[in-house]
């Protein structure tokens, strides 16, 4: 058994830790300042901390990160790109 849970990541240029236990299955802008992701959450499985940061197009993306998703709030708004901090601690 599993569920799908929603997590919100502010688009503030800071790293945010989510306690995940499954894969991201969808992402979109929840508002002009929040990136929302939905992840599968298997029942009775331990979570693991995962750090994410949303970057705008043309922002400098640090090394030690992995691309996960792109979304826009409206067709005239800038695109935001969600990156995950690699387990080795990069991306700071």
DSSP file (Angstrom, degrees, kcal/mol; ACC not computed):
  #  RESIDUE AA STRUCTURE BP1 BP2  ACC     N-H-->O    O-->H-N    N-H-->O    O-->H-N    TCO  KAPPA ALPHA  PHI   PSI    X-CA   Y-CA   Z-CA
    1    1 A X              0   0    0      0, 0.0    42,-2.8     0, 0.0     2,-0.3   0.000 360.0 360.0 360.0 149.9    0.0    0.0    0.0
    2    2 A X  E     -A   42   0A   0     40,-0.3     2,-0.3    42,-0.0    40,-0.2  -0.973 360.0-151.8-154.6 165.2    1.1    3.6   -0.6
    3    3 A X  E     -A   41   0A   0     38,-2.1    38,-3.4    -2,-0.3     2,-0.5  -0.796  21.7-119.0-128.2 174.1   -0.3    7.1   -0.7
    4    4 A X  E     -A   40   0A   0     -2,-0.3     2,-0.3    36,-0.2    36,-0.2  -0.990  31.4-167.2-116.9 127.4    0.7   10.3   -2.6
    5    5 A X  E     -A   39   0A   0     34,-2.6    34,-2.5    -2,-0.5     2,-0.4  -0.864  14.2-132.6-116.5 148.8    1.7   13.2   -0.4
    6    6 A X  E     -A   38   0A   0     -2,-0.3     2,-0.3    32,-0.2    32,-0.2  -0.823  20.6-174.7-101.2 138.2    2.2   16.9   -1.3
    7    7 A X  E     -A   37   0A   0     30,-3.0    30,-2.9    -2,-0.4     2,-0.4  -0.974  12.6-145.4-129.3 144.9    5.2   18.9   -0.2
    8    8 A X  E     -A   36   0A   0     -2,-0.3     2,-0.5    28,-0.2    28,-0.2  -0.936   9.7-170.0-117.3 133.9    5.8   22.6   -0.7
    9    9 A X  E     -A   35   0A   0     26,-3.3    26,-3.3    -2,-0.4    44,-0.1  -0.976  22.5-131.1-121.6 116.2    9.2   24.2   -1.4
   10   10 A X  E     -A   34   0A   0     -2,-0.5     2,-1.0    24,-0.2    44,-0.5  -0.325  14.0-129.2 -62.6 148.0    9.4   28.1   -1.2
   11   11 A X  S    S+     0   0    0     22,-2.1    -1,-0.1     1,-0.2    23,-0.1  -0.452  71.5 120.3 -93.6  59.5   11.1   29.7   -4.2
   12   12 A X  S    S-     0   0    0     -2,-1.0    -1,-0.2     2,-0.2     3,-0.1   0.278  85.3-108.3-108.9   8.2   13.4   31.7   -1.9
   13   13 A X  S    S+     0   0    0     41,-0.5     2,-0.3     1,-0.3    -2,-0.1   0.559  83.2 116.8  77.4   6.7   16.8   30.5   -3.1
   14   14 A X  S    S-     0   0    0     -4,-0.2    40,-0.4    40,-0.0     2,-0.3  -0.728  71.2-107.4-106.5 156.6   17.3   28.5    0.1
   15   15 A X        -     0   0    0     -2,-0.3     2,-0.4    38,-0.1    38,-0.2  -0.665  33.8-163.4 -81.5 137.4   17.7   24.7    0.6
   16   16 A X  E     -C   52   0B   0     36,-2.8    36,-2.7    -2,-0.3     2,-0.5  -0.987  11.3-137.4-126.8 131.4   14.7   23.0    2.2
   17   17 A X  E     -C   51   0B   0     -2,-0.4     2,-0.4    34,-0.2    34,-0.2  -0.766  18.8-172.2 -93.7 126.3   14.7   19.5    3.7
   18   18 A X  E     -C   50   0B   0     32,-3.1    32,-2.6    -2,-0.5     2,-1.1  -0.920  24.9-131.3-112.3 143.0   11.8   17.2    3.0
   19   19 A X  E     +C   49   0B   0     -2,-0.4     2,-0.2    30,-0.2    30,-0.2  -0.790  41.7 175.5 -93.0  95.2   11.4   13.8    4.7
   20   20 A X  E     +C   48   0B   0     28,-2.1    28,-3.3    -2,-1.1    21,-0.1  -0.662  30.8 175.0-102.3 155.7   10.7   11.6    1.7
   21   21 A X  S    S+     0   0    0     19,-0.3    21,-0.3    26,-0.3     2,-0.3   0.253  70.7  27.9-135.7   6.9   10.3    7.9    1.4
   22   22 A X  S    S-     0   0    0     19,-0.1     2,-0.2    23,-0.0    19,-0.1  -0.889  90.6 -65.3-155.0-175.9    9.4    7.6   -2.3
   23   23 A X        -     0   0    0     -2,-0.3    17,-2.4     1,-0.1     2,-0.3  -0.478  45.9-109.9 -83.6 146.9    9.8    9.1   -5.7
   24   24 A X  E     +B   39   0A   0     15,-0.2    15,-0.3    -2,-0.2     3,-0.1  -0.607  34.5 178.7 -69.8 130.0    8.5   12.4   -6.9
   25   25 A X  E     +     0   0A   0     13,-3.1     2,-0.3     1,-0.4    14,-0.2   0.590  61.7   5.9-110.9 -16.6    5.7   11.8   -9.3
   26   26 A X  E     -B   38   0A   0     12,-1.4    12,-3.0     2,-0.0    -1,-0.4  -0.977  56.3-174.1-162.8 152.6    4.6   15.3  -10.2
   27   27 A X  E     +B   37   0A   0     -2,-0.3     2,-0.3    10,-0.2    10,-0.2  -0.990  13.4 151.3-149.7 148.5    5.6   19.0   -9.6
   28   28 A X  E     -B   36   0A   0      8,-2.3     8,-3.1    -2,-0.3     2,-0.4  -0.964  52.0 -79.4-163.1 167.6    4.1   22.3  -10.4
   29   29 A X  E     -B   35   0A   0     43,-0.5     6,-0.2    -2,-0.3     3,-0.1  -0.662  31.6-169.2 -77.0 127.5    4.0   25.9   -9.1
   30   30 A X  E    S-     0   0A   0      4,-2.7     2,-0.3    -2,-0.4     5,-0.2   0.733  75.1 -18.3 -86.6 -27.3    1.5   26.1   -6.2
   31   31 A X  E >  S-B   34   0A   0      3,-1.4     3,-1.0    -3,-0.1    -1,-0.3  -0.894  87.3 -78.2-159.4-177.5    1.7   29.9   -6.2
   32   32 A X  T 3  S+     0   0    0     -2,-0.3    41,-0.1     1,-0.2    42,-0.1   0.682 132.4  34.0 -66.4 -15.1    4.1   32.5   -7.6
   33   33 A X  T 3  S+     0   0    0      1,-0.1   -22,-2.1    40,-0.0     2,-0.4   0.218 108.6  71.1-125.9  15.0    6.4   31.8   -4.6
   34   34 A X  E <   -AB  10  31A   0     -3,-1.0    -4,-2.7   -24,-0.3    -3,-1.4  -0.983  56.1-156.7-140.7 128.4    5.9   28.0   -3.9
   35   35 A X  E     -AB   9  29A   0    -26,-3.3   -26,-3.3    -2,-0.4     2,-0.4  -0.890  20.4-157.6 -97.6 122.4    7.0   25.0   -5.8
   36   36 A X  E     -AB   8  28A   0     -8,-3.1    -8,-2.3    -2,-0.6     2,-0.4  -0.855   9.7-173.3-106.3 138.6    4.8   22.0   -5.0
   37   37 A X  E     -AB   7  27A   0    -30,-2.9   -30,-3.0    -2,-0.4     2,-0.4  -0.965  12.0-151.6-127.0 147.2    5.9   18.3   -5.4
   38   38 A X  E     -AB   6  26A   0    -12,-3.0   -13,-3.1    -2,-0.4   -12,-1.4  -0.966  18.4-174.9-116.2 134.1    3.9   15.2   -5.0
   39   39 A X  E     -AB   5  24A   0    -34,-2.5   -34,-2.6    -2,-0.4     2,-0.3  -0.966  29.1-113.8-130.7 144.6    5.7   12.0   -4.0
   40   40 A X  E     -A    4   0A   0    -17,-2.4     2,-0.5    -2,-0.4   -19,-0.3  -0.590  30.3-162.0 -71.8 135.9    4.6    8.4   -3.6
   41   41 A X  E     -A    3   0A   0    -38,-3.4   -38,-2.1    -2,-0.3   -19,-0.1  -0.913   8.5-145.1-125.1 102.4    4.9    7.3    0.0
   42   42 A X  E >   -A    2   0A   0     -2,-0.5     3,-0.9   -21,-0.3   -40,-0.3  -0.383  32.6 -99.6 -64.4 144.4    4.9    3.6    0.7
   43   43 A X  T 3  S+     0   0    0    -42,-2.8    -1,-0.1     1,-0.2     3,-0.1  -0.393  99.0   2.6 -65.9 138.9    3.1    2.5    3.9
   44   44 A X  T 3  S+     0   0    0      1,-0.2     2,-0.4    -2,-0.1    -1,-0.2   0.850  93.8 136.1  54.7  43.8    5.4    1.9    6.9
   45   45 A X    <   -     0   0    0     -3,-0.9    -1,-0.2     0, 0.0     2,-0.1  -0.969  59.2-109.4-119.9 137.6    8.6    2.8    5.2
   46   46 A X        -     0   0    0     -2,-0.4     2,-0.1    -3,-0.1    -4,-0.1  -0.360  32.9-130.8 -64.3 139.3   11.3    4.9    6.9
   47   47 A X        -     0   0    0     -2,-0.1     2,-0.4    -6,-0.0   -26,-0.3  -0.453  14.8-151.8 -85.6 163.9   11.7    8.5    5.5
   48   48 A X  E     -C   20   0B   0    -28,-3.3   -28,-2.1    -2,-0.1     2,-0.2  -0.999  22.8-109.8-137.5 138.9   15.0   10.0    4.5
   49   49 A X  E     -C   19   0B   0     -2,-0.4     2,-0.4   -30,-0.2   -30,-0.2  -0.484  37.1-179.6 -71.0 131.9   15.9   13.7    4.5
   50   50 A X  E     -C   18   0B   0    -32,-2.6   -32,-3.1    -2,-0.2     2,-0.4  -0.998  17.7-141.0-134.5 129.2   16.3   15.2    1.1
   51   51 A X  E     -C   17   0B   0     -2,-0.4    34,-2.7    34,-0.4     2,-0.3  -0.762  21.5-179.0 -96.9 134.4   17.3   18.8    0.4
   52   52 A X  E     -CD  16  84B   0    -36,-2.7   -36,-2.8    -2,-0.4     2,-0.3  -0.941   8.9-175.0-129.7 151.1   15.7   20.8   -2.5
   53   53 A X  E     - D   0  83B   0     30,-2.1    30,-2.6    -2,-0.3     2,-0.5  -0.991  18.7-138.0-143.8 140.2   16.1   24.3   -3.9
   54   54 A X  E     - D   0  82B   0    -44,-0.5   -41,-0.5   -40,-0.4     2,-0.4  -0.869  21.9-170.0 -99.8 128.4   14.2   26.1   -6.7
   55   55 A X  E     - D   0  81B   0     26,-2.7    26,-3.3    -2,-0.5     2,-0.1  -0.921  17.3-128.3-117.5 142.2   16.3   28.1   -9.1
   56   56 A X  E >   - D   0  80B   0     -2,-0.4     3,-2.2    24,-0.2    24,-0.2  -0.466  45.2 -79.6 -79.4 159.0   15.0   30.6  -11.7
   57   57 A X  T 3  S+     0   0    0     22,-1.5    -1,-0.1     1,-0.3     3,-0.1  -0.362 121.7  22.7 -54.4 137.4   16.2   30.4  -15.3
   58   58 A X  T 3  S+     0   0    0      1,-0.3    -1,-0.3    -3,-0.1     2,-0.1   0.301  91.9 130.6  80.3  -5.2   19.7   32.0  -15.6
   59   59 A X    <   -     0   0    0     -3,-2.2     2,-0.5     1,-0.1    -1,-0.3  -0.425  69.6-104.0 -68.2 153.7   20.4   31.5  -11.8
   60   60 A X        -     0   0    0     -3,-0.1     2,-0.5    -2,-0.1    -1,-0.1  -0.713  33.9-150.8 -78.7 125.0   23.8   29.9  -11.1
   61   61 A X        -     0   0    0     -2,-0.5     4,-0.1    -6,-0.1    30,-0.0  -0.872  16.6-127.2 -99.5 123.7   23.2   26.3  -10.1
   62   62 A X        -     0   0    0     -2,-0.5     3,-0.3    29,-0.2    28,-0.0  -0.283  24.3-103.8 -69.7 154.8   25.8   24.9   -7.7
   63   63 A X  S    S+     0   0    0      1,-0.2    28,-1.8    22,-0.0    29,-0.1  -0.280 101.4  53.0 -64.2 162.0   27.8   21.7   -8.3
   64   64 A X  S    S+     0   0    0      1,-0.3    22,-2.9    26,-0.3     2,-0.3   0.778  87.8 111.7  79.9  26.9   26.7   18.7   -6.4
   65   65 A X  E     -E   85   0B   0     -3,-0.3     2,-0.4    20,-0.2    -1,-0.3  -0.891  54.2-145.3-130.2 160.9   23.1   18.9   -7.4
   66   66 A X  E     -E   84   0B   0     18,-2.4    18,-2.9    -2,-0.3     2,-0.1  -0.995  23.4-119.9-129.8 129.4   20.7   16.9   -9.6
   67   67 A X  E     +E   83   0B   0     -2,-0.4    16,-0.2    16,-0.2     3,-0.1  -0.396  36.0 165.4 -65.5 139.4   17.9   18.4  -11.7
   68   68 A X  E     -     0   0B   0     14,-2.9     2,-0.3     1,-0.4    15,-0.2   0.672  53.3 -16.8-124.8 -37.6   14.4   17.1  -10.8
   69   69 A X  E     -E   82   0B   0     13,-1.2    13,-3.2     2,-0.0    -1,-0.4  -0.990  42.8-141.9-168.3 157.4   11.6   19.3  -12.4
   70   70 A X  E     +E   81   0B   0     -2,-0.3     2,-0.3    11,-0.2    11,-0.2  -0.989  27.4 163.4-128.4 141.6   10.7   22.6  -14.1
   71   71 A X  E     -E   80   0B   0      9,-2.4     9,-3.1    -2,-0.4     2,-0.3  -0.983  21.3-152.3-152.3 160.1    7.5   24.6  -13.6
   72   72 A X  E     -E   79   0B   0     -2,-0.3   -43,-0.5     7,-0.2     7,-0.1  -0.981  15.6-144.4-133.9 147.5    5.9   28.0  -14.2
   73   73 A X  S    S-     0   0    0      5,-0.5     2,-0.3    -2,-0.3    -1,-0.1   0.889  87.8  -4.7 -76.0 -40.9    3.2   29.8  -12.3
   74   74 A X  S >  S-     0   0    0      4,-0.2     3,-1.8   -42,-0.1    -1,-0.3  -0.953  78.1-101.4-147.4 162.4    1.8   31.4  -15.5
   75   75 A X  T 3  S+     0   0    0     -2,-0.3     4,-0.1     1,-0.3    -2,-0.0   0.743 123.4  47.0 -62.5 -21.5    2.8   31.6  -19.1
   76   76 A X  T 3  S+     0   0    0      2,-0.1    -1,-0.3    -4,-0.0     2,-0.2   0.447  97.5  90.5 -97.2  -0.8    4.2   35.1  -18.6
   77   77 A X  S <  S-     0   0    0     -3,-1.8     2,-0.0     1,-0.1   -45,-0.0  -0.539  86.4 -93.6 -93.3 160.6    6.1   34.2  -15.4
   78   78 A X        -     0   0    0     -2,-0.2    -5,-0.5     1,-0.1     2,-0.3  -0.321  42.3-109.3 -68.0 154.9    9.7   33.0  -15.1
   79   79 A X  E     - E   0  72B   0     -7,-0.1   -22,-1.5    -6,-0.1     2,-0.4  -0.627  26.4-149.6 -83.1 144.4   10.4   29.2  -15.0
   80   80 A X  E     -DE  56  71B   0     -9,-3.1    -9,-2.4    -2,-0.3     2,-0.5  -0.920   5.0-153.9-113.5 142.4   11.6   27.6  -11.8
   81   81 A X  E     -DE  55  70B   0    -26,-3.3   -26,-2.7    -2,-0.4     2,-0.5  -0.971   9.2-142.0-122.7 123.0   13.9   24.6  -11.8
   82   82 A X  E     -DE  54  69B   0    -13,-3.2   -14,-2.9    -2,-0.5   -13,-1.2  -0.722  20.6-174.6 -89.9 127.3   13.9   22.2   -8.9
   83   83 A X  E     -DE  53  67B   0    -30,-2.6   -30,-2.1    -2,-0.5     2,-0.4  -0.937  15.8-142.7-122.2 145.1   17.2   20.7   -7.9
   84   84 A X  E     -DE  52  66B   0    -18,-2.9   -18,-2.4    -2,-0.4     2,-0.4  -0.871  23.4-120.4-104.1 137.2   18.1   18.1   -5.3
   85   85 A X  E     - E   0  65B   0    -34,-2.7   -34,-0.4    -2,-0.4   -20,-0.2  -0.643  36.2-114.5 -75.8 127.7   21.2   18.3   -3.2
   86   86 A X    >   -     0   0    0    -22,-2.9     3,-2.2    -2,-0.4     4,-0.3  -0.250  22.4-112.3 -63.6 152.6   23.4   15.3   -3.8
   87   87 A X  T 3  S+     0   0    0      1,-0.3    -1,-0.1     2,-0.2    -2,-0.1   0.743 112.5  70.5 -59.1 -25.9   24.0   12.9   -0.9
   88   88 A X  T 3  S-     0   0    0      1,-0.1    -1,-0.3   -24,-0.0    -2,-0.1   0.515 119.7-104.6 -72.5  -2.8   27.6   13.9   -0.7
   89   89 A X  S <  S+     0   0    0     -3,-2.2     3,-0.3   -25,-0.1    -2,-0.2   0.650  71.1 145.0  92.1  15.2   26.6   17.3    0.5
   90   90 A X        +     0   0    0     -4,-0.3   -26,-0.3   -26,-0.2    -1,-0.1  -0.065  38.2  64.1 -71.6-177.7   27.1   19.3   -2.6
   91   91 A X              0   0    0    -28,-1.8   -29,-0.2    -6,-0.1    -1,-0.2   0.612 360.0 360.0  80.6  13.8   25.0   22.2   -3.6
   92   92 A X              0   0    0     -3,-0.3    -2,-0.1   -29,-0.1   -28,-0.1   0.478 360.0 360.0 -95.6 360.0   25.7   24.6   -0.8
